[in-house]
Amino acid sequence: MTTPSSSSASADPRRVSVQGVSGSGKTTVGRALAARLDVPYVELDALHHGANWTEATAEELLALVRPWVERDAWVIDGNYRSKLGDLVIARADTLVWLDVPVRVWLPRLAWRTFSRMLTREELWNGNREQFRFLFTERPNIFEWAWRKHRTNREELPAWLAEHPHVATTRQRGLIGALELTPSKTSGMPYPVEERRAWRVCRETLAHGVWLRPLADVLYVMPPLAVTLDELDVVMAALSDAIDTVTHSA
């Protein structure tokens, strides 16, 4: 997980865009973020797909999404850049990009898709996934997700660079890494003899949190069974330790 510097990035995000391919966990993450931040949650798929899988035109989708984007706080899950352009990202202060590996999102997508087909789960506006869609839709859900996976990795970094006010969190697997530096502008490391990352880990250990340092990089590797409350404890200990160590001589 990397968080590039941003001159206007807020410690308490209020307008969050969650992006990733189908099966990456956008809905789960989006709902959890909205609940944690106590802001409205908007799923773009629900606005885009009308009854009988009728797709909204660009003009219709813009009209539906714009009132949400103009609010002071929200979490919006989904992409639709071809129809919405920069509408969402231009107002977002944070973008969460779930860039998980194919080996993670593909099994999730297969399980979700076939489970919905078997249980006849109702999605948006009375729609249900059907087995025949795998053969009649081009691209089908799996082809579309693969194309989106490649497109995101090719285009999202440059697209985000056009919006430097947006703080970016990119997840690749379950490992988070934070690099310590005395200056984001220069990117120069601390002197080796100061052992800043090791000192941060010593501070977090006093709070019952064990982290792994490598030079001035701190690694966070939570187990799959970790809860949101436990992650809060880890991140609070890490934040306090970084403040303590980086503000000392």
C-alpha positions as CSV (number, residue, x, y, z in Angstrom):
1,M,0.0,0.0,0.0
2,T,1.5,3.3,-1.0
3,T,0.4,6.8,-0.3
4,P,2.0,9.5,-2.4
5,S,2.4,12.9,-1.0
6,S,-0.3,15.4,-1.6
7,S,-0.3,19.1,-0.7
8,S,-3.9,19.1,0.3
9,A,-4.4,15.5,1.5
10,S,-6.5,15.4,4.6
11,A,-5.9,13.2,7.6
12,D,-9.7,12.7,7.8
13,P,-10.9,12.0,4.2
14,R,-14.5,13.2,3.4
15,R,-14.9,12.4,-0.3
16,V,-13.5,9.0,-1.2
17,S,-13.5,7.3,-4.6
18,V,-13.1,3.5,-4.4
19,Q,-11.9,1.8,-7.6
20,G,-10.8,-1.6,-8.8
21,V,-12.0,-4.5,-11.0
22,S,-15.0,-6.7,-10.2
23,G,-14.1,-9.0,-7.3
24,S,-11.4,-6.7,-5.9
25,G,-13.6,-5.8,-2.9
26,K,-14.8,-2.3,-3.8
27,T,-18.3,-2.8,-2.3
28,T,-17.0,-4.3,0.9
29,V,-14.3,-1.6,1.3
30,G,-16.6,1.2,0.2
31,R,-19.4,0.3,2.7
32,A,-16.9,-0.1,5.5
33,L,-15.3,3.3,4.8
34,A,-18.7,5.0,4.6
35,A,-19.7,3.5,7.9
36,R,-16.4,4.4,9.5
37,L,-16.5,8.0,8.2
38,D,-20.3,8.3,8.7
39,V,-20.9,9.5,5.2
40,P,-23.3,8.4,2.4
41,Y,-22.3,5.4,0.3
42,V,-23.0,5.4,-3.4
43,E,-22.6,2.3,-5.7
44,L,-22.3,3.5,-9.3
45,D,-23.5,0.1,-10.6
46,A,-26.9,0.7,-9.0
47,L,-27.2,4.0,-10.8
48,H,-25.9,2.7,-14.1
49,H,-27.9,-0.5,-14.5
50,G,-31.7,0.1,-14.8
51,A,-34.4,-2.5,-15.0
52,N,-33.6,-5.4,-17.4
53,W,-29.9,-4.4,-17.3
54,T,-30.7,-1.2,-19.3
55,E,-27.5,0.9,-19.2
56,A,-27.7,4.6,-18.5
57,T,-26.4,6.9,-21.2
58,A,-23.5,9.2,-20.3
59,E,-25.9,12.2,-20.0
60,E,-28.3,10.1,-17.7
61,L,-25.5,8.9,-15.5
62,L,-24.0,12.3,-15.2
63,A,-27.4,13.7,-14.1
64,L,-27.7,10.9,-11.5
65,V,-24.2,11.1,-10.1
66,R,-23.6,14.9,-10.1
67,P,-26.0,15.6,-7.1
68,W,-24.1,13.1,-5.0
69,V,-20.7,14.5,-6.0
70,E,-21.7,18.0,-5.1
71,R,-22.3,17.0,-1.4
72,D,-19.6,17.7,1.2
73,A,-18.9,14.1,2.1
74,W,-19.4,10.7,0.4
75,V,-17.8,7.4,-0.6
76,I,-18.4,6.5,-4.2
77,D,-17.7,2.9,-5.4
78,G,-17.1,2.4,-9.1
79,N,-15.3,3.7,-12.2
80,Y,-17.3,4.6,-15.4
81,R,-14.7,7.0,-16.5
82,S,-15.8,6.7,-20.1
83,K,-19.2,8.2,-19.1
84,L,-18.4,10.3,-16.1
85,G,-14.9,11.6,-17.1
86,D,-13.3,13.4,-14.1
87,L,-16.6,14.2,-12.4
88,V,-15.9,12.1,-9.3
89,I,-12.1,12.4,-9.0
90,A,-12.2,16.2,-9.4
91,R,-14.2,16.4,-6.2
92,A,-12.6,13.5,-4.3
93,D,-9.9,14.2,-1.7
94,T,-8.9,10.5,-1.5
95,L,-8.9,7.6,-4.0
96,V,-8.6,4.0,-2.8
97,W,-7.3,1.8,-5.6
98,L,-7.8,-1.9,-4.9
99,D,-5.1,-3.2,-7.2
100,V,-5.2,-6.8,-6.0
101,P,-3.5,-9.6,-8.0
102,V,-5.5,-11.7,-10.5
103,R,-5.1,-14.8,-8.3
104,V,-7.1,-12.9,-5.6
105,W,-9.9,-11.2,-7.6
106,L,-10.6,-14.0,-10.1
107,P,-11.6,-16.7,-7.6
108,R,-13.7,-14.1,-5.7
109,L,-15.4,-13.0,-8.9
110,A,-16.1,-16.6,-10.0
111,W,-17.6,-17.5,-6.5
112,R,-19.7,-14.4,-6.4
113,T,-21.0,-14.8,-10.0
114,F,-22.0,-18.4,-9.8
115,S,-23.4,-18.0,-6.3
116,R,-25.6,-15.2,-7.5
117,M,-26.8,-17.3,-10.4
118,L,-27.6,-20.3,-8.2
119,T,-29.4,-18.3,-5.5
120,R,-31.1,-15.9,-8.0
121,E,-29.9,-13.0,-5.8
122,E,-31.6,-9.7,-6.8
123,L,-29.1,-7.0,-7.5
124,W,-30.0,-3.4,-8.6
125,N,-33.4,-2.5,-9.9
126,G,-34.6,-6.1,-10.0
127,N,-31.7,-7.4,-12.1
128,R,-30.2,-10.9,-11.6
129,E,-27.2,-12.5,-13.1
130,Q,-27.9,-15.3,-15.5
131,F,-25.8,-18.2,-16.8
132,R,-26.6,-17.3,-20.4
133,F,-24.8,-13.9,-19.9
134,L,-21.5,-15.8,-20.0
135,F,-22.1,-16.7,-23.6
136,T,-24.4,-13.8,-24.9
137,E,-22.6,-10.8,-23.4
138,R,-19.5,-9.5,-25.0
139,P,-17.4,-9.0,-23.1
140,N,-18.8,-11.2,-20.3
141,I,-18.0,-10.4,-16.7
142,F,-14.7,-12.3,-16.6
143,E,-13.5,-10.8,-19.9
144,W,-14.5,-7.3,-18.8
145,A,-12.7,-7.7,-15.4
146,W,-9.5,-8.9,-17.1
147,R,-9.5,-5.9,-19.5
148,K,-10.2,-3.5,-16.7
149,H,-7.4,-5.0,-14.6
150,R,-4.9,-4.3,-17.4
151,T,-6.4,-0.9,-18.3
152,N,-6.3,0.3,-14.6
153,R,-2.6,-0.5,-14.3
154,E,-1.8,1.2,-17.6
155,E,-3.9,4.3,-17.2
156,L,-4.7,5.0,-13.6
157,P,-1.3,6.3,-12.5
158,A,-1.2,8.9,-15.2
159,W,-4.8,9.8,-14.7
160,L,-4.2,10.3,-11.0
161,A,-1.1,12.5,-11.7
162,E,-3.5,15.0,-13.3
163,H,-5.2,15.4,-9.9
164,P,-2.4,16.1,-7.4
165,H,-4.9,17.2,-4.8
166,V,-6.1,13.6,-4.4
167,A,-4.3,11.4,-1.8
168,T,-4.0,7.9,-3.2
169,T,-4.0,4.6,-1.4
170,R,-3.1,1.6,-3.6
171,Q,-3.5,-1.9,-2.2
172,R,-1.6,-4.8,-3.7
173,G,-2.2,-7.8,-1.6
174,L,-2.1,-7.7,2.2
175,I,1.2,-5.9,2.8
176,G,1.5,-2.2,3.6
177,A,4.8,-0.4,3.4
178,L,5.7,3.1,4.6
179,E,9.0,4.7,3.9
180,L,10.4,7.3,6.3
181,T,12.1,10.4,5.0
182,P,13.0,13.7,6.5
183,S,11.6,15.5,3.4
184,K,8.9,14.4,0.9
185,T,10.3,16.9,-1.5
186,S,13.8,15.6,-1.7
187,G,13.0,12.0,-0.8
188,M,16.4,11.6,0.8
189,P,16.7,8.9,3.5
190,Y,17.6,9.5,7.1
191,P,21.2,8.8,8.0
192,V,21.7,5.0,8.4
193,E,23.1,5.4,11.9
194,E,19.9,7.0,13.2
195,R,17.9,3.7,12.6
196,R,14.6,5.6,12.5
197,A,12.5,2.7,11.3
198,W,14.0,0.4,13.9
199,R,13.2,3.0,16.6
200,V,9.6,3.2,15.3
201,C,9.2,-0.5,15.6
202,R,10.6,-0.4,19.2
203,E,8.0,2.2,20.0
204,T,5.1,0.2,18.6
205,L,6.3,-2.9,20.4
206,A,5.7,-1.1,23.7
207,H,2.0,-0.9,22.6
208,G,1.8,-4.6,21.7
209,V,2.3,-4.1,18.0
210,W,5.1,-5.9,16.2
211,L,6.2,-4.4,12.9
212,R,9.1,-5.3,10.5
213,P,11.6,-2.7,9.5
214,L,13.8,-2.9,6.4
215,A,16.2,0.1,6.3
216,D,13.8,3.1,6.6
217,V,10.7,1.2,5.3
218,L,8.1,-0.1,7.8
219,Y,6.1,-3.1,6.8
220,V,2.6,-3.9,8.0
221,M,1.5,-7.5,7.4
222,P,-1.9,-8.2,9.0
223,P,-3.3,-11.7,9.2
224,L,-6.4,-12.5,7.1
225,A,-8.4,-12.8,10.3
226,V,-7.6,-9.2,11.4
227,T,-10.6,-7.0,12.4
228,L,-11.1,-3.3,11.7
229,D,-10.8,-2.6,15.4
230,E,-7.5,-4.4,15.5
231,L,-6.3,-2.5,12.5
232,D,-7.2,0.7,14.2
233,V,-5.0,-0.3,17.2
234,V,-2.1,-1.1,14.8
235,M,-2.4,2.2,12.9
236,A,-2.8,4.3,16.0
237,A,0.3,2.8,17.5
238,L,2.2,3.3,14.2
239,S,1.1,6.9,13.9
240,D,2.1,7.7,17.5
241,A,5.5,6.0,17.1
242,I,6.3,7.8,13.8
243,D,5.4,11.2,15.4
244,T,7.6,10.3,18.4
245,V,10.6,9.2,16.4
246,T,10.6,11.7,13.6
247,H,10.1,14.7,15.9
248,S,13.1,13.7,18.0
249,A,16.7,14.3,17.2
